[in-house]
Amino acid sequence: MKRVFLIVLDSCGIGNAPDSKDFDDEGANTFLTISKSDKFNIDTLTSIGFTHIDGLSYLNKGELKSRVARLTEKSKGKDTTIGHWEIAGVVSEKPLPVFPDGFPQEILEELSRKTGRGVLCNKAYSGTEVIKDYGEEHLKTGSLIVYTSADSVFQIAAHESIVPPEKLYEYCRIARDILKGDFGVGRVIARPFEGEYPFKRTPRRHDFSLEPPKETMLDRLKEKGFDVIGVGKINDIFAGKGLTEFVYTENNTDGMNKTAEYQKKAFNGLCFVNLVDFDMLYGHRNDIDGYANALTEFDKWLKGFIENMNSDDVLMITADHGCDPGFRGTDHSRECVPFLVYGEKIAPENEGTINGYDYISKCVENLLGTKN
C-alpha cells in the first residue's frame, strides 16, 4: 500500500516568476511578504528542508531531509483552475477568459430568463465589498449579485434567507451551462452570505469548474485502480473528474483535520488536498499577519502529521499561484511555487528550478507506478 498526500497551500507562491512582467506582477513575492510578519513561524517545514528551495535564501536553513524544487508555470494564466490542472499534468496554452468590465448583456439576460431573477452589479468587485454595496438592494428585490475579479470567474452572491444555498447552486449550474466557448470562464462560484449589513459570507461557497480539456493524472490513477481522494476544492476544480472519493471543507482547520482522518485510513493512491484560506481569507484581503498566522498554524499541524506517517507514505507540498498580500491590488500574482517531497524512502535532494508544475504529476505517477 502506497499513499501520496499532495497538499496545495493555495496561493503560497515564492516570487521570481521569469514571466512576471507579462502579468504586471514584477516584485510580487507572497512568501517573502508574510515571512516579515511577527506571526510567521515555519519550524516544521524548516526542519525537513523546505527553506533549501531556490529563492528562499532569506530564511534560515534546516537540514535537507526532503526532495525540493522551485517550479515555474508553463500555462498562460495565474488562477486556481489552471494551476491545479497543470499540477495534474495539463498545460493550458491559452488563458481562460476574463471580464474586467463585466459580462455581456446577452449572458445576463439568459441567466435572468432561466432563473426568474434579476441581476445586480456585473462588475469586477471585492467579494466582501460587493455584499456591503449591493446586499440591501438584493434583500429588497431578490435579484442576484453577479460579479467577477481579475480571474476567470463568474460569481453569484445571494443571502441565504432569500436564496437557500441549494437553490443558489442550481442557479450556478445554469450559469455554468450558459458560460461556454468564448465565455467559458474557469469557475462559476456560489457565494452565499447571511446576517445584516455589512453582512457575512458563509462557508457554503461552491465552485463549478470547466472540465479539464485533457486527461489528468487523476484520470490515469483512477483507471489503474488507485484510490483518488479529493479534500477541499479539488472535486470542484476538476469538475468531479478522476476522483473516487471527495470531501468538502469549511476552512483550513477543517481541511487539515479531514486530511488527518484520511491518514488513519487504509487506502492505496493519492489524497489531493487544497487549503484555501491562505488565498481566500488573507491573500485577497491584503492581510499579511493573517496569512502568516495561517501558515504557522499549518506548520504546527504538519508536525503531528509527519509523526504519524507510515514508512511508505509520501508527503508533497506545493502551491498553485501567488497572492501577495503586500502587493498592489487584491488579485493573484504570477509567481514560482515551492515543491517538497518528504518520506522515509525519499532521498534528500535540491533539484533547483524546474519548468512546469506538471513535474508534480510526473513525480506522483512515478511513485505510484503510472508513468505518463
Secondary structure, DSSP 8 states (H G I E B T S, - for coil): --EEEEEEETT---SB-TTGGGGT-TT--HHHHHHTSTT---HHHHHTTGGGSTT-TTS------SEEEEEE--SS--SHHHHHHHHTT---SS-----TT---HHHHHHHHHHHS--EEEEEE--HHHHHHHHHHHHHHH--EEEEE-SSSEEEEEEETTTS-HHHHHHHHHHHHHH--GGG--SEEEEEEEESSTT-EE-S--EEEE---SS--HHHHHHHTT-EEEEESTHHHHTTTTT-SEEE--SSHHHHHHHHHHHHTS---EEEEEEE-HIIIIIITTT-HHHHHHHHHHHHHHHHHHHHT--TT-EEEEE-SSB--TTSSSSS-B-B-EEEEEE-TT---EEEEEEE-THHHHHHHHHHHT---
